[in-house]
Amino acid sequence: MKTATSASRTRRGGSVAVAHAPESPPVGPDAVEGGALAPERSADGRTRSAVVNLLLSDGPITAAALAERLGISAAAVRRHLDQLAAEGALTSREQPSRVARGRGRPARVYLLTAVGRERLPHGYDEIAVQAIRFLAETAGPDAVTAFARRRADALVEPFRDRLSATPDPAGRAEILAEALNSEGFAASLQQVGVGQQLCQHHCPVGAVAHEFPQLCEAELEVLTRELGTYAQRLATIARGDAVCTTFIPIDRPLRRSVPSTPGSPPADEH
């Protein structure tokens, strides 16, 4: 006896009648050997994950074949394919055929794009940790610190002209939040008492920084330098906090040198 999620077949007078299970919950692999999408909670999400997993394991594949494998209607499969295509996660092409086609549109096969594959689990964090471990073992901890500083500098480099042209720390804080957002940190600024609180709601390198806090330390050094004011890191995702939080007391500026004009004495901002 087949499970409720697979197509069931019963004989009626010598013919075979096929009854498909409803679209939810889907069949098909919720996981593919070697790593696949974790099933999503909603019925639609689980079905879409199953579609993606079959595109991964069996693609290029037709919508009809997907529907048969999943035990749902072709219309339901096409709805998921259309959504994935709108997100850039898959593409399609005409199905190759060795025989002459009849009338009607040729069948199309679907396959994942690079965007779609990015949704699958990757070992980027682990290989990054291994690489920095190797750097520490072969070149020493100073090399890790130098790498972290270079990475933090690169984060603000595209915004350096705007930072230099902005005289007040509050304005520079807004530019730095923009710089962090451009790198996926989901940063926001909030006014808190006598200063501002810079919140980073996501950390793309949190798993690596958990083992190598030099990444967080170098980031704070660069933020403080570009702000031109003292800043205090209150929480980090790498240490298990929900948000990376940095307090910027605007009334405690650091001295930032200002290029002097020829013939005039050196000047400071503050």
Secondary structure as the mmCIF struct_conf table of DSSP 4:
data_model
#
loop_
_struct_conf.conf_type_id
_struct_conf.id
_struct_conf.beg_label_comp_id
_struct_conf.beg_label_asym_id
_struct_conf.beg_label_seq_id
_struct_conf.end_label_comp_id
_struct_conf.end_label_asym_id
_struct_conf.end_label_seq_id
TURN_TY1_P TURN_TY1_P1 ALA A 4 THR A 5
BEND BEND1 SER A 6 SER A 6
STRN STRN1 SER A 8 ARG A 12
TURN_TY1_P TURN_TY1_P2 GLY A 13 GLY A 14
STRN STRN2 SER A 15 ALA A 19
HELX_LH_PP_P HELX_LH_PP_P1 HIS A 20 PRO A 22
BEND BEND2 GLU A 23 PRO A 25
BEND BEND3 GLY A 28 GLY A 28
BEND BEND4 ASP A 30 ALA A 31
TURN_TY1_P TURN_TY1_P3 GLU A 33 GLY A 34
HELX_LH_PP_P HELX_LH_PP_P2 LEU A 37 GLU A 40
BEND BEND5 ARG A 41 SER A 42
HELX_RH_AL_P HELX_RH_AL_P1 ALA A 43 ASP A 58
BEND BEND6 PRO A 60 PRO A 60
STRN STRN3 ILE A 61 THR A 62
HELX_RH_AL_P HELX_RH_AL_P2 ALA A 63 LEU A 70
TURN_TY1_P TURN_TY1_P4 GLY A 71 GLY A 71
BEND BEND7 ILE A 72 ILE A 72
HELX_RH_AL_P HELX_RH_AL_P3 ALA A 74 ALA A 86
TURN_TY1_P TURN_TY1_P5 GLU A 87 GLY A 88
BEND BEND8 ALA A 89 ALA A 89
STRN STRN4 LEU A 90 GLU A 94
HELX_LH_PP_P HELX_LH_PP_P3 GLN A 95 PRO A 96
BEND BEND9 ARG A 98 VAL A 99
BEND BEND10 ARG A 103 GLY A 104
HELX_LH_PP_P HELX_LH_PP_P4 ARG A 105 ALA A 107
STRN STRN5 ARG A 108 LEU A 112
HELX_RH_AL_P HELX_RH_AL_P4 ALA A 114 GLU A 118
TURN_TY1_P TURN_TY1_P6 ARG A 119 ARG A 119
BEND BEND11 LEU A 120 LEU A 120
HELX_RH_AL_P HELX_RH_AL_P5 TYR A 124 ALA A 139
HELX_RH_AL_P HELX_RH_AL_P6 PRO A 141 VAL A 156
HELX_RH_3T_P HELX_RH_3T_P1 GLU A 157 PHE A 159
HELX_RH_AL_P HELX_RH_AL_P7 ARG A 160 SER A 164
TURN_TY1_P TURN_TY1_P7 ALA A 165 ALA A 165
BEND BEND12 ASP A 168 ASP A 168
HELX_RH_AL_P HELX_RH_AL_P8 PRO A 169 SER A 182
TURN_TY1_P TURN_TY1_P8 GLU A 183 GLY A 184
STRN STRN6 ALA A 187 VAL A 192
TURN_TY1_P TURN_TY1_P9 GLY A 193 VAL A 194
STRN STRN7 GLY A 195 GLN A 200
BEND BEND13 HIS A 201 HIS A 201
TURN_TY1_P TURN_TY1_P10 PRO A 204 VAL A 205
HELX_RH_AL_P HELX_RH_AL_P9 GLY A 206 GLU A 211
TURN_TY1_P TURN_TY1_P11 PRO A 213 PRO A 213
HELX_RH_AL_P HELX_RH_AL_P10 GLN A 214 LEU A 227
TURN_TY1_P TURN_TY1_P12 GLY A 228 GLY A 228
STRN STRN8 THR A 229 THR A 229
STRN STRN9 GLN A 232 ALA A 235
HELX_RH_3T_P HELX_RH_3T_P2 ILE A 237 ARG A 239
TURN_TY1_P TURN_TY1_P13 GLY A 240 GLY A 240
BEND BEND14 ALA A 242 VAL A 243
STRN STRN10 CYS A 244 ILE A 248
TURN_TY1_P TURN_TY1_P14 ILE A 250 ASP A 251
BEND BEND15 ARG A 252 ARG A 252
STRN STRN11 PRO A 253 PRO A 253
HELX_LH_PP_P HELX_LH_PP_P5 LEU A 254 ARG A 255
STRN STRN12 SER A 257 VAL A 258
HELX_LH_PP_P HELX_LH_PP_P6 PRO A 259 THR A 261
TURN_TY1_P TURN_TY1_P15 PRO A 262 GLY A 263
BEND BEND16 SER A 264 SER A 264
STRN STRN13 ALA A 267 ASP A 268
#
